[in-house]
């Protein structure tokens, strides 16, 4: 692909930190979503149900869908998405958790539409 073709694609990085206030309610919502998913085979349904019951981070990851975030945005089509949830120690006062910092472990440099490095 040349620069003009690749400039149509944008990687949007979103990082969220959520506090789980009611793990039981979250798990129940994930189980309802799993039960209502007509495309989920029974074997996967049982596996997913076990995962969300054991780990609220998995339940949250099952309920959050990147397609839902961009489905109403005009002029774009979601090409690829991945996401996961994990429990971690969070201190809102720590500078470690300041948003807006570039990830130090980026595997590719960020390029603008002219192909110049943004850093």
N, C-alpha and C positions, 0 to 999 in steps of 0.2 A: 504494500500500500504506500502511496506517496503521501506527502504532508497534508495535502488537501483532503484526501480520503480519511486519514486518521484524525484530523481536527474535528470531525463530526462526533467523535466519541469522547465522553467526559467521564472520568472516575470521580464519583461523589462519595467522599468518606464522611460517615456520620458515626460519632461515638456518643453513646448515652450511658449515664450512670443512673440506675433506678433503685429506689429503696422499696423492697418488698414489705408492705405493711400487713398483708394477710396472705400468707403462703397457702393456706387451705383454699381460699377463694380463687387464687391464681391456678392452683392445681385442678380444681373443679372446672374452671373455664377451659383449660387445656384439654381435659378429658372430654368435655362436651364437644369441643372442636374436632377432636380425634374421632369421636363416635359419629359425628355428622359428616365426615369426609367420605363421599361416595367413591372416590378414586383410590382409597387406601385399602390394600389387600388385608385380609384378616390377620395374617402372620405379622405384618408390619404394624397393624393397629395394636395388637397385643404388646409388641416390643415398645412402641411409642408410649403406650399407656403406662408401662412399667417405668420408662425413663422419666416421664413427667411427674409420676408419683414419688419417685426417689429423689428428685432434684428440682427445686423451684426454678433454677436457672434454665434447665431444659424446658420446663413448662413455659417460661417467658419466651424463650427462643422459638417454641412451637407456635405461640400466639402472635409474635411480631413477624410481619411479612413485608419485605422491602417493596413488593409490587404495590401494596396498599399505600405506601409513602409517595409513589410517583404516578399511580394510575390516572389521577386527575390532572396531571401537569400537561398542558397543551404542547404539542410539537416534539414530544420525546417518546421513545419506546425502550423499555427495559430490555437489555441484551443479556445481562448476566448478573447474578447476585449471590452472595454468600454471607452468612451471619451465624453467630453462635452466642451463647450466653455462658457466663462463668461467675462463680462467687469469688470475691476478692476482698481484701482489707482496704477500706476506703476511709481516708481522712480528708474531709473537705478543706481543711486549713493547710494541708501540705502542698507545697509548690509542685510536687510530683504530678498532681492531678489538674494542673492548669490546662484548660482547653486552648486550642489555637496554636500550640507548638507543633512543629513538623515532627513526624515520627523519625527517630534516629535510625531505625532499621528498615527504611524503605528499600525495596529491592529494585526500584527503577526511579531515575530522576524525573521530576515533574517538568514537563515541557509545555510552553505556551503554543499557540497556533502557528507561530513563526518558526517553531522548532528550537527556540533558544531556551536554555536552562533558566528556570525561574529563581533558583537559589542564588 
